[in-house]
Amino acid sequence: MAKSSTVFVCSNCNFRSPRWQGKCPECGQWNTLEEKREAFRAKNGPAYSAASPIDLSAVDLSFAGRIKSGIGEFDEVLGGGLVPGSLVLLGGDPGIGKSTLALQMAMGLDSNEVLYVSGEESAAQIKLRSNRLKTDGVLAVLSETSLEAILAAVEAQKPRIVIIDSIQTMYSEQASGVAGGVAQVTFAVQQIMHLAKSLHITFLIIGHVTKEGYLAGPKTLEHMVDTVLYLEGERFATYRILRCVKNRFGTTNEVGVFEMLPEGLKEVKNPSQLFLAEESVQASGNVVTSVMEGSRALLLEIQALTSVSNFGYPKRTTAGFDNNRLQLLAAILSKRAGLNLSNQDVYVNVVGGIKVDEPAADLAVAMAIVSSIKDSILESTVAVGELGLSGEVRFVPNLEKRIKEAEKLGFKQVICPKTKVSAKGKIKILQVRTLEEALKFV
């Protein structure tokens, strides 16, 4: 005999509570708990038949060849292309270029292989964006937000790749909550995942990012998909970095670099050369460093500017560099190098709109600050190294790649920590143990 009981379910996140509450303790929304009656079956309910496992050696992989997207940087980040039946989640800030990248990829593939589903734009708006990007080709477009209608269209057409822009606009009558809510997003991805695995269709899902920089929706969304990509960069800057943070079918050490142009995203084959292509003014405070983006070494220009502070508390301002890290480096320069920064405003900028999170740029930032104060110019030199609190220059990984990239672009010398790496070309390696030794070259 089935028994019934009353439970209160949140319409936004499906949180269940035995009693009503004004605010959902799970998602924090007000007045979303709704009363529902549920029936519970007796313990001696119907038994399920056992599932039959299969031998892994007997699995057919004839269909599993990777699909080339036509964008080399995109394929490289994925590990060689799209895997049939996989779910790829692409996230990024608003206006960063997610839809542009997806549309360019769709227009570069065979028209019979791709279905572009948009819940945010009409077919006419997608056509206008295609004309702006100057992309030629035929593309099947579906402007729809109903999940059931989209999945039915996919089953009928059976394309190899389906692009969904975006998952937050998908809505199903079978799930509770509003479109974009935790319950709707979770249910939509579950249904898409079931269809992708059964028909071996690749889904590229575009997801929104919150103010904190995380993908909107439940954190389990990233666990459900096979690959998670982030398109990063300053919205009003030129360059974009496509970074992989999860990949079940390849490495997460690769990044792709793009340049945003009026015609869309353009691949950057040699990012270092592009970042340093402009003839920079020979001025104090400019030092070049080498950072690792995945397995790729990039040369970036660090600019520092110091000026006498007009207030009692000096300013520390950064663009593309961690402000807390700058405070730490300023303290090291004051204590270990005897540099008086108590009355100096310090401004640090990374040229090109790229964010530097690697401590290998510490030495370059410190030398740029000293160069600005001493009004001295450091020419044709790359500085690489992490600074410790005692003023020592610590080892950084992949030093050979960094030196090779500097030599390829014509730099004459590299200031780096003590290591066994020796110069194999014309470039000169200046090895230092402490910050004081490095500052002698400034």
ABEGO torsion letter per residue (X at the ends): XBBBBBBBBBAAAGBBBABBBABBAAAGBBGABBBBBBBBBBABBBBBBBBBBBBAAABBAAAABBBBAGBAAAAAAAGGEBBBGBBBBBBEBBGAGAAAAAAAAAAABBAAABBBBBAABBAAAAAAAAAAAGBBEBBBBBBBABAAAAAAAAAAAGBABBBBOBAAABBBAABBEBBGBAAAAAAAAAAAAAAAAAAGBBBBBBBBBBAAGBBBEBAAAAAABABBBBBBEBAABABBBBBBABBAABBAABBBBBBBBAAEBBBBABAAAAAAABBBBBBBGBBBBBBBBEABBBBBBBBBBBBBBABABBBBBBBGBBAAAAAAAAAAAAAAAGBBAAABBBBBBBBGGBBBABAAAAAAAAAAAAAAAAGBBBBGBBBBEBBBAAGBBBBBBGAAAAAAAAAAAGBABBBBBBBABBBABABBBBBBABAAAAAAAX
